[in-house]
């Protein structure tokens, strides 16, 4: 995969709704920019999992605001060292851009992609339970969340999802009621994938705790 193939091929499809680049190599911000700009109003699903994006490409991509605001499904799995808590914590407080120049990714994603129904950040080993909290507090429409092999997230943090999803669902319904009289329901977290995080007995206990609202590893 080259920037030329992206810009001359995919960028010629302004009505593109789904773009899967999983496992592709050679993808940079130059090529992605042309594609995302051409289908900004139509793209609903983007998969850049395990594309070995450089730190500069990830930073340029997100800080430039290229991610379409209408995205509903986003797969960022495999960004092992480039997703950190600072991306998410920045949602709710000011931060020093000079000190955190390398950790803006999820911050920009959530601000520009608040319609996400599905988010996969699996294998981001730098994320902790602080990230999980911020995801649940800010992505009000998310139905499916994948944090498989995010080993730095405290397993006890998942217990809070039972309370958080209830609060999020109520808040979403209130927002929906005031924003559109025709919208009577707003999705909240239904599926949580955390393969490789918990041992069998702990997974069973968490499944029982979150049931029937949240289904694990489906």
HELIX and SHEET records of a PDB file:
HELIX    1   1 UNK A    3  UNK A    8  1                                   6    
HELIX    2   2 UNK A   10  UNK A   12  5                                   3    
HELIX    3   3 UNK A   29  UNK A   38  1                                  10    
HELIX    4   4 UNK A   55  UNK A   63  1                                   9    
HELIX    5   5 UNK A   85  UNK A   89  1                                   5    
HELIX    6   6 UNK A  105  UNK A  112  1                                   8    
HELIX    7   7 UNK A  129  UNK A  138  1                                  10    
HELIX    8   8 UNK A  155  UNK A  160  5                                   6    
HELIX    9   9 UNK A  161  UNK A  179  1                                  19    
HELIX   10  10 UNK A  200  UNK A  210  1                                  11    
SHEET    1   A 7 UNK A  18  UNK A  20  0                                        
SHEET    2   A 7 UNK A  45  UNK A  47  1                                        
SHEET    3   A 7 UNK A  73  UNK A  75  1                                        
SHEET    4   A 7 UNK A 118  UNK A 120  1                                        
SHEET    5   A 7 UNK A 144  UNK A 146  1                                        
SHEET    6   A 7 UNK A 191  UNK A 193  1                                        
SHEET    7   A 7 UNK A 215  UNK A 216  1                                        
END                                                                             
